[in-house]
Structures are given as C-alpha cells and as structure tokens.
Amino acid sequence: MKRRIAAIFMAGVMAAGAFAGCGGKTLEEQSVGEASSDEDGAGQITELTMAKAEDVKGTEVTFWHSMGGVNGEAIDNLVKQFNEENTYGITVNAQYQGEYDDSLNKLKSAQIGNMGADLVQVYEIGTRFMIESGWTVPMQFMVDEDGYDVSVIEPNLSAYYTIDNQLYSMPFNSSTPLMYYNKDMFDAAGITEIPDSLEGISEIGDKLLANGGADEVISLGIYGWFFEQFIGKQGLEYADNGNGRKEAATSVVFGENGAAKNILTAWKALADAGYAPNVGRGGDAGLADFSSGKSAITLGSTASLKQILEDVDGKFEVGTAYFPKISSDDVGGVSIGGASLWALDNKDEKKLRATWEFVKFLISAESQAYWNAETGYFPVTTGAHEEQVFKDNIAKYPQFQTAIDQLHDSSPEYAGALLSVFPEARATVETEIESMLNGKEDIDKAVDNMVSSINKSIEEYNLVNE
C-alpha cells in the first residue's frame, strides 16, 4: 500500500527567486503543513505518491549536475552503466548545467510542475534555500516509501542534510577540508610533531623558513568555507536558532561569541609575522604555491588530493593532517562541503520512482567506490569501504585515510550552519578578510562589517519570505 505525505508547493516563483515563507516555523512545518487560504488558490496541498518499480518501464529521468572535467566523465560513466543495467526500463538523461550557481539560477527560472529536471545536484550551502523553495520531494519520503536503510550512509554526511529528522537530500559528492604539508620541509626543519592549530603553525614558522627551505609557511586562501570550518573547530556556532537548523536563522552569532575575532586575530598574526602572505581568494588559491614547493603548508578540500599529488609529481612527499583549529585547546569538528541530490516535484509518480531507483544506484557501494576512486570525493555509503576498488585507491593514495579518520572523529553536532543567503555571506566574509589583510581595516571593523552586512541580507530575505 502506498504511503502519502502532504506538502506545500508554490504555484509560481517570484522573479528574484523568493519562496514560500519560513515565518519562524520549523523546517518540518514548512515542508509538511496546511495549505494557504489565499483566494487565488496560490497555495495547495499536494498528495505525493510513488509508483511501484515494476510500473516505470519507459520512464525517462532528467538529471542536472555541475560536474565538469574528469568528474563529469565519471558521472557519464555511471549514467551509462545505470541505463544499460537497470531492469526497470528507466533511461537517465544527464545534463551538465555549469557551475552550481548556474544550475540553481536555471532552476529558479523554471515553472513549478515543469522544472526541466527530475533530479538536481545542489551545493551544500543551497540546502536551506532548497528546503524553503517548495520545489522538492524530501528524500525521506522515498526512504520511508521504499523501506530503505539509511544507516548505510555515513552518519556525518547525512547529518548535514537531515533537519527535524527528515533527510531532505541525498549526499553524493561530499568533502571536508584538510591540511596538506611538505614532509621534506618538515624533516629538514627537524619538525616531528605536526601542528594541529594556527597557533601551532605560528610556533614552527621560523624553523620552516630558516631550515626547511620554505619561502612561505602557509599559503592560506581566503575562502568562506575555511572561515566556517574554523568556527566549527572552535565548537562555536555561525548563526542563531541552532545554526539555522531549529528554525530559520535571524542573525549570525560569530561576532558575539568571539569566533570571528579569534579567527581573524590568528590569521593576521600569521600574516604580520610573514608566515601567511595574501595568496588571493578561493579554496584553490593557495594550492599552486604548495605544489610548486614554495609553501610548506596549505589548506584544501579532500577532493583536491589527487590534483595536488599530480601537480607535485614526486618533487616532495605530501603529508595530510586534520584541518587546523585556531588554538590547540579548541574542541570542535569539521563539516562537509560538496553537494547533494534533490528530487524535484514534477507531480509524476513514475518519474519519482525512477528518480529514486537512480539515486539508490548512485549511492550503492559499488558506484561510490568507483566515484571515490575517480574523483576523490568521500564514498557516502559505508559499504564502499569493502569494495576492492576503494581498497586499491587507499593503497595508492594513503593520504586519503586522513580524510576518512577526520570525518569519523567529527561529531554530527558540528554539521554546520544552514543559511538561505550563504553565497552572499561567503562573499562578504572573503571581502572583509581580504580588506583586513591588506591593511584597509582592523580586526574589529572587519568583524563588525561581516555581521552587519550578513544580518542585513538575512533580514531582507526573511522580510520577503514572511
């Protein structure tokens, strides 16, 4: 017998991409609740159902993704395998949509009930945005309908996309940040204990410059994701209302809890000491200096490991360590980056079932072991660790074990914040850090500007979506 859930869907999308409002409700109330009583019938309750797998023969699923290059080739290979091997007669049409922002903007311009896609890959900071949109069918519905055992998914990955005990999207390409270091430089400098904090990096800076042969101690890219991780490593929150997970965030709290000032103080100390020059904005900004042998340390995504090793090309031995804390006394953890898979509501029970069957294929142990080996992203399914492909990849790239250990050592309570205006927030954070490093403003002014600018964006968003 089919289960049913009631969900609110918008009749249209405002040009600016505004959504049905949050109004201080929990996410569960936003996704499952009463229809609006507008006279024009803009709000309505839609009963969701999912067809049986044996009834979907001939169904085509359109999958929008943002994976280019070798990652795109891996997607294409997985789609090809699914199309050839699935026994339900399902055909998946994978379409590259450009960067994450491009894909999301295209989605905004679509019409409800005719989204252009059935499954879409959205970056992690788009999570709250997607939940509030009313465009999606929570993965929890398919999970419950099919009796799927979510315990096979890495808990620290599913935790990010689980709010009010509902898994809204399926983790797919997930990563965490790592500290990469030049083992040869550390050996030459006589450093045997790898620092676990920015404070600790400062303490070995002179040794790396004087004896290790480094021109830079750390090439630290100005990146909003790193800022968020530094907050989590302090065990502090980015935003109010439980990091925007209990209810929609109304303000950031990293100013009042001291998290931002701690980060900028440590960062500026490294810069003022000549240890961390301004290498530019973005997660990859510091990688070139490290791979060329200029800097002894850099920070980067776990998904960058294979590229770093390829660029280093044996010139030195690459070491990996956990993403650094601010102070060695801090107790916290990392949250994930990357993207997840969202099922769109096209009011077609056959497409919904076909989409779910494809999602299950993508997160199967075999598929995830292949995906990890080809891209460097985490296998989201624990069973992938038993696949020979995964074992062979770890043997070839033992540095990746650090990423696995770090993920398992972090608690789900550090899953990270949810914010509807996260893209704007990250840009603001990067601008202010850059201004501080360039001497245009002091630490307190940079923090104040971050707080006031982001809070203004949150307030404007929440006013539009009341």
C-alpha positions as CSV (number, residue, x, y, z in Angstrom):
1,M,0.0,0.0,0.0
2,K,1.3,3.4,-0.9
3,R,2.2,5.9,1.8
4,R,1.3,9.6,1.4
5,I,2.6,12.8,2.7
6,A,1.2,16.3,2.3
7,A,3.5,19.1,1.1
8,I,3.0,22.7,0.3
9,F,4.0,23.7,-3.2
10,M,4.1,27.2,-4.7
11,A,2.1,28.0,-7.8
12,G,4.9,30.2,-9.1
13,V,8.3,31.6,-8.4
14,M,9.0,35.2,-7.9
15,A,11.5,36.7,-10.4
16,A,14.0,37.3,-7.6
17,G,13.8,33.6,-6.6
18,A,11.8,34.3,-3.4
19,F,10.0,31.4,-1.8
20,A,7.1,30.4,0.3
21,G,8.0,32.0,3.6
22,C,9.6,30.5,6.6
23,G,7.8,32.7,9.1
24,G,9.7,31.3,12.0
25,K,8.3,27.8,11.5
26,T,10.4,24.7,11.9
27,L,11.6,23.1,8.6
28,E,9.2,20.2,9.2
29,E,6.3,22.7,9.4
30,Q,7.5,24.4,6.2
31,S,7.5,21.2,4.3
32,V,4.5,19.4,5.7
33,G,1.6,21.5,6.7
34,E,-1.7,23.2,5.9
35,A,-2.3,24.9,2.5
36,S,-2.7,28.6,2.4
37,S,-6.2,30.0,2.2
38,D,-5.4,32.6,-0.5
39,E,-8.4,33.3,-2.6
40,D,-6.4,32.9,-5.8
41,G,-5.5,29.4,-4.7
42,A,-1.8,30.0,-4.8
43,G,-1.2,27.5,-2.0
44,Q,-2.4,24.0,-2.2
45,I,-1.8,20.6,-0.6
46,T,-0.4,18.1,-3.0
47,E,-0.6,14.4,-2.0
48,L,2.6,12.7,-3.1
49,T,2.7,9.1,-4.2
50,M,5.4,7.0,-5.8
51,A,4.8,4.3,-8.3
52,K,6.0,0.7,-7.9
53,A,9.3,0.0,-9.6
54,E,7.7,-2.6,-12.0
55,D,5.4,0.1,-13.3
56,V,8.0,2.6,-14.6
57,K,9.1,1.0,-17.9
58,G,9.9,3.6,-20.5
59,T,10.2,6.4,-17.9
60,E,12.9,9.0,-18.6
61,V,14.7,10.9,-15.8
62,T,16.5,14.2,-16.5
63,F,19.4,14.8,-14.2
64,W,21.1,18.2,-13.9
65,H,24.6,18.2,-12.5
66,S,27.6,20.5,-12.1
67,M,30.4,18.1,-12.6
68,G,32.8,19.1,-15.4
69,G,36.2,17.5,-16.5
70,V,37.1,14.1,-15.1
71,N,34.2,14.4,-12.6
72,G,31.8,14.8,-15.4
73,E,33.3,11.8,-17.2
74,A,32.7,9.8,-14.0
75,I,29.1,10.9,-13.9
76,D,28.6,10.0,-17.6
77,N,30.0,6.5,-17.0
78,L,27.7,5.9,-14.0
79,V,24.7,7.1,-16.0
80,K,25.7,4.8,-18.9
81,Q,26.0,1.9,-16.6
82,F,22.6,2.5,-15.0
83,N,20.9,2.9,-18.4
84,E,22.4,-0.4,-19.6
85,E,21.9,-2.5,-16.4
86,N,18.7,-1.3,-14.7
87,T,15.9,-3.9,-15.1
88,Y,13.1,-1.3,-14.9
89,G,13.4,0.2,-18.4
90,I,14.5,3.6,-16.9
91,T,16.6,6.0,-19.0
92,V,18.5,8.8,-17.3
93,N,19.4,11.8,-19.4
94,A,22.3,13.6,-17.6
95,Q,22.8,17.3,-18.5
96,Y,25.7,19.4,-17.4
97,Q,24.5,22.8,-16.3
98,G,27.7,24.6,-15.5
99,E,28.7,25.7,-12.0
100,Y,26.5,25.2,-9.0
101,D,25.2,28.8,-9.2
102,D,24.3,28.4,-12.9
103,S,22.3,25.3,-12.2
104,L,20.4,26.9,-9.3
105,N,19.7,30.0,-11.3
106,K,18.3,27.9,-14.2
107,L,16.1,26.1,-11.7
108,K,14.7,29.4,-10.4
109,S,13.5,30.3,-13.8
110,A,11.6,27.1,-14.4
111,Q,7.9,26.6,-13.7
112,I,6.6,24.6,-10.8
113,G,5.4,21.2,-12.1
114,N,7.6,21.6,-15.1
115,M,11.1,22.0,-13.6
116,G,13.0,20.8,-16.6
117,A,14.8,18.3,-14.4
118,D,13.7,15.5,-12.1
119,L,16.9,15.3,-10.1
120,V,19.4,18.1,-9.5
121,Q,22.7,18.4,-7.8
122,V,22.9,21.4,-5.5
123,Y,25.9,22.6,-3.4
124,E,25.7,22.2,0.4
125,I,25.1,25.9,1.1
126,G,22.0,25.8,-1.0
127,T,20.3,23.4,1.4
128,R,18.2,25.8,3.4
129,F,17.3,27.6,0.1
130,M,16.1,24.4,-1.5
131,I,14.1,23.3,1.5
132,E,12.2,26.6,1.6
133,S,11.6,26.6,-2.1
134,G,8.7,24.1,-2.1
135,W,10.1,22.6,-5.3
136,T,11.3,19.3,-3.8
137,V,10.2,16.0,-2.6
138,P,12.3,15.2,0.6
139,M,14.4,12.1,0.2
140,Q,12.9,10.9,3.5
141,F,9.6,10.3,1.6
142,M,11.3,7.8,-0.8
143,V,13.3,6.3,2.0
144,D,10.2,5.6,4.0
145,E,8.2,4.5,1.0
146,D,10.8,2.0,-0.1
147,G,11.9,0.9,3.4
148,Y,15.5,2.0,2.6
149,D,18.0,1.6,5.4
150,V,19.7,4.9,5.8
151,S,22.2,3.5,8.3
152,V,24.3,2.5,5.3
153,I,25.1,6.2,4.7
154,E,28.0,7.9,6.6
155,P,26.2,9.5,9.5
156,N,28.3,12.7,9.5
157,L,27.3,13.2,5.8
158,S,23.6,12.5,6.2
159,A,23.6,14.7,9.3
160,Y,24.2,17.8,7.3
161,Y,21.1,17.2,5.1
162,T,18.9,16.0,7.9
163,I,16.7,18.6,9.7
164,D,13.8,17.9,12.0
165,N,14.6,14.2,11.5
166,Q,13.9,14.5,7.8
167,L,16.6,13.6,5.2
168,Y,15.9,16.3,2.6
169,S,18.5,15.4,0.0
170,M,20.9,12.6,-0.6
171,P,24.7,13.1,0.0
172,F,26.6,12.5,-3.2
173,N,29.8,14.3,-3.7
174,S,31.0,15.2,-0.2
175,S,34.3,16.5,1.0
176,T,36.0,18.0,4.1
177,P,39.0,20.3,4.2
178,L,42.5,19.0,5.1
179,M,45.8,20.5,6.0
180,Y,48.4,19.5,3.4
181,Y,52.1,19.8,4.3
182,N,55.5,19.2,2.7
183,K,57.1,16.3,4.6
184,D,60.5,17.0,3.2
185,M,60.5,20.6,4.5
186,F,59.3,19.4,7.9
187,D,62.1,16.8,8.1
188,A,64.7,19.3,7.0
189,A,63.5,21.7,9.7
190,G,63.6,18.9,12.3
191,I,59.8,19.2,13.0
192,T,58.4,15.8,14.1
193,E,55.1,17.0,15.6
194,I,52.6,18.2,13.1
195,P,50.7,21.3,14.4
196,D,47.0,21.0,14.9
197,S,46.2,24.7,15.0
198,L,47.0,28.1,13.5
199,E,48.6,28.9,16.8
200,G,50.9,25.8,16.4
201,I,51.7,26.7,12.8
202,S,52.9,30.1,14.1
203,E,55.2,28.4,16.5
204,I,57.1,26.5,13.8
205,G,57.2,29.3,11.2
206,D,60.8,30.4,11.8
207,K,62.1,26.8,11.6
208,L,60.3,26.2,8.2
209,L,61.7,29.4,6.8
210,A,65.2,29.2,8.2
211,N,65.9,25.4,7.9
212,G,63.1,23.8,5.9
213,G,63.7,25.8,2.7
214,A,60.2,27.3,2.6
215,D,59.5,30.7,1.1
216,E,56.1,30.7,2.8
217,V,55.0,28.9,5.9
218,I,51.4,28.6,4.8
219,S,49.6,29.5,1.6
220,L,46.1,30.2,3.0
221,G,43.4,31.0,0.5
222,I,40.8,33.5,1.6
223,Y,37.7,31.2,1.5
224,G,34.4,31.5,3.2
225,W,34.3,27.7,3.7
226,F,37.5,27.8,5.6
227,F,36.1,30.5,7.8
228,E,33.1,28.3,8.6
229,Q,35.3,25.4,9.4
230,F,37.4,27.5,11.8
231,I,34.2,28.3,13.6
232,G,33.2,24.7,13.9
233,K,36.7,23.7,15.1
234,Q,36.2,26.1,18.0
235,G,33.0,24.3,18.8
236,L,31.0,27.5,18.2
237,E,28.1,28.4,16.1
238,Y,27.8,30.5,13.0
239,A,24.2,31.6,13.3
240,D,21.4,31.7,15.8
241,N,18.5,29.2,16.2
242,G,20.8,26.3,16.4
243,N,22.9,27.3,13.4
244,G,19.7,27.8,11.5
245,R,18.7,24.1,12.0
246,K,16.0,24.5,14.5
247,E,14.3,27.5,12.8
248,A,15.4,29.9,10.1
249,A,18.4,31.9,11.2
250,T,17.7,35.6,12.0
251,S,21.3,36.6,12.6
252,V,24.8,35.4,12.7
253,V,26.4,34.9,16.1
254,F,30.1,34.6,15.3
255,G,30.5,38.2,16.3
256,E,29.0,38.0,19.8
257,N,30.5,34.5,20.6
258,G,34.0,35.7,19.6
259,A,34.5,33.1,16.9
260,A,35.2,35.5,14.1
261,K,37.6,37.7,16.1
262,N,39.6,34.6,17.2
263,I,40.0,33.5,13.5
264,L,41.0,36.9,12.2
265,T,43.4,37.5,15.1
266,A,45.2,34.3,14.5
267,W,45.2,34.8,10.7
268,K,46.6,38.4,11.0
269,A,49.3,37.2,13.4
270,L,50.5,34.7,10.8
271,A,50.4,37.4,8.1
272,D,52.2,40.0,10.2
273,A,54.9,37.5,11.1
274,G,55.5,37.0,7.4
275,Y,54.2,33.4,7.6
276,A,51.0,33.7,5.6
277,P,51.1,36.2,2.7
278,N,47.8,37.1,0.9
279,V,47.6,34.5,-1.9
280,G,44.1,35.5,-3.0
281,R,40.5,34.4,-2.7
282,G,39.1,30.9,-3.2
283,G,39.6,27.4,-2.0
284,D,42.3,26.7,-4.6
285,A,44.1,30.0,-4.1
286,G,46.9,28.5,-2.0
287,L,47.4,25.2,-3.9
288,A,49.8,26.4,-6.6
289,D,52.4,27.8,-4.1
290,F,52.3,24.5,-2.2
291,S,52.5,22.2,-5.2
292,S,55.4,24.2,-6.6
293,G,57.4,23.8,-3.3
294,K,57.1,27.5,-2.3
295,S,54.9,27.0,0.8
296,A,55.3,24.3,3.5
297,I,51.6,24.1,4.3
298,T,48.3,24.7,2.6
299,L,44.6,24.1,3.2
300,G,42.3,22.5,0.7
301,S,39.5,20.1,0.1
302,T,39.9,16.4,0.3
303,A,38.7,16.4,-3.3
304,S,41.9,18.3,-4.2
305,L,44.2,15.5,-3.1
306,K,44.7,13.7,-6.4
307,Q,45.3,17.0,-8.2
308,I,47.8,18.1,-5.6
309,L,49.7,14.8,-5.9
310,E,49.6,15.1,-9.7
311,D,50.9,18.6,-9.6
312,V,53.7,17.8,-7.1
313,D,54.7,14.9,-9.3
314,G,57.1,13.3,-6.8
315,K,59.1,16.5,-6.1
316,F,58.4,16.0,-2.4
317,E,56.4,13.8,-0.2
318,V,52.9,15.2,0.6
319,G,51.5,14.7,4.1
320,T,47.9,15.2,5.2
321,A,46.6,16.2,8.6
322,Y,43.3,17.3,10.1
323,F,42.1,20.8,9.3
324,P,43.7,23.1,12.0
325,K,42.0,24.6,15.0
326,I,42.6,28.2,16.0
327,S,44.0,27.2,19.4
328,S,45.2,23.8,20.3
329,D,42.8,23.9,23.2
330,D,39.7,24.2,21.0
331,V,37.3,21.3,20.9
332,G,35.1,21.0,17.8
333,G,34.9,19.4,14.4
334,V,34.6,19.8,10.7
335,S,31.5,20.0,8.5
336,I,31.2,18.8,4.9
337,G,31.3,20.6,1.6
338,G,30.4,19.4,-1.9
339,A,26.8,18.8,-3.0
340,S,23.8,16.5,-2.7
341,L,21.0,15.2,-4.9
342,W,17.5,16.8,-4.7
343,A,14.4,15.2,-6.1
344,L,12.1,17.7,-7.8
345,D,8.3,17.5,-7.6
346,N,7.0,17.2,-11.1
347,K,3.8,15.6,-9.9
348,D,4.6,12.4,-11.7
349,E,4.7,9.2,-9.5
350,K,6.5,7.2,-12.2
351,K,9.3,9.8,-12.5
352,L,9.6,9.9,-8.8
353,R,10.1,6.2,-8.5
354,A,12.5,6.2,-11.5
355,T,14.5,9.0,-9.9
356,W,14.7,7.1,-6.6
357,E,15.9,4.0,-8.3
358,F,18.7,6.0,-10.0
359,V,19.6,7.7,-6.6
360,K,19.9,4.3,-5.0
361,F,22.2,3.2,-7.8
362,L,24.4,6.3,-7.4
363,I,24.9,5.7,-3.7
364,S,25.4,1.9,-3.9
365,A,28.7,0.6,-2.5
366,E,29.9,-0.3,-6.0
367,S,29.1,3.1,-7.5
368,Q,30.5,5.0,-4.6
369,A,33.8,3.1,-4.6
370,Y,34.1,4.0,-8.3
371,W,33.2,7.6,-7.6
372,N,35.7,7.9,-4.9
373,A,38.5,6.5,-7.0
374,E,37.7,8.7,-9.9
375,T,37.1,12.0,-8.1
376,G,38.5,11.9,-4.6
377,Y,35.1,12.6,-3.0
378,F,34.1,10.6,0.0
379,P,32.2,7.4,-0.6
380,V,28.9,8.3,1.1
381,T,28.0,4.7,1.7
382,T,29.9,2.8,4.3
383,G,29.8,-0.4,2.3
384,A,32.0,1.1,-0.3
385,H,35.0,0.6,2.0
386,E,34.7,-3.1,1.4
387,E,34.9,-2.8,-2.4
388,Q,38.3,-3.7,-3.9
389,V,38.3,-0.5,-6.0
390,F,38.2,1.5,-2.8
391,K,40.9,-0.6,-1.1
392,D,43.1,-0.2,-4.1
393,N,42.6,3.5,-4.1
394,I,43.5,3.9,-0.4
395,A,46.6,1.8,-1.0
396,K,47.6,4.1,-3.9
397,Y,46.7,7.3,-2.0
398,P,47.2,6.6,1.7
399,Q,46.9,10.3,2.4
400,F,43.1,9.9,1.9
401,Q,42.9,7.9,5.1
402,T,43.3,11.1,7.0
403,A,40.1,12.4,5.5
404,I,38.2,9.2,6.5
405,D,39.6,9.4,10.0
406,Q,38.8,13.1,10.3
407,L,35.2,12.5,9.2
408,H,34.7,9.8,11.7
409,D,36.2,11.8,14.5
410,S,33.9,14.7,14.0
411,S,30.5,14.7,15.7
412,P,27.3,15.3,13.8
413,E,26.7,18.3,16.1
414,Y,29.3,20.1,14.0
415,A,27.3,19.5,10.8
416,G,27.5,23.2,10.0
417,A,25.0,26.1,9.6
418,L,22.1,26.4,7.3
419,L,21.6,29.9,5.8
420,S,19.4,31.0,2.9
421,V,21.8,33.7,2.0
422,F,25.0,31.6,2.3
423,P,26.5,32.5,-1.1
424,E,26.3,36.2,-0.3
425,A,27.6,35.6,3.3
426,R,30.7,33.8,2.0
427,A,31.4,36.6,-0.4
428,T,31.1,39.1,2.4
429,V,33.4,37.2,4.7
430,E,36.1,36.9,2.0
431,T,35.9,40.6,1.2
432,E,36.4,41.6,4.8
433,I,39.2,39.2,5.4
434,E,40.9,40.5,2.3
435,S,40.5,44.1,3.4
436,M,41.9,43.3,6.8
437,L,45.0,41.5,5.4
438,N,45.5,44.5,3.0
439,G,45.5,46.9,6.0
440,K,42.4,48.7,5.0
441,E,40.6,47.9,8.3
442,D,41.4,46.4,11.6
443,I,40.1,43.1,13.0
444,D,37.1,44.6,14.9
445,K,36.0,46.6,12.0
446,A,36.2,43.6,9.7
447,V,34.1,41.5,12.1
448,D,31.5,44.3,12.5
449,N,31.2,44.7,8.8
450,M,30.7,40.9,8.3
451,V,28.0,40.8,11.0
452,S,26.1,43.9,9.8
453,S,26.2,43.0,6.1
454,I,25.2,39.4,6.5
455,N,22.5,40.3,9.0
456,K,21.1,42.8,6.6
457,S,20.9,40.1,3.9
458,I,19.2,37.7,6.3
459,E,16.7,40.4,7.4
460,E,15.8,41.3,3.8
461,Y,15.4,37.7,2.8
462,N,13.2,36.9,5.8
463,L,11.0,40.0,5.2
464,V,10.4,39.0,1.6
465,N,9.5,35.5,2.7
466,E,7.4,36.0,5.7
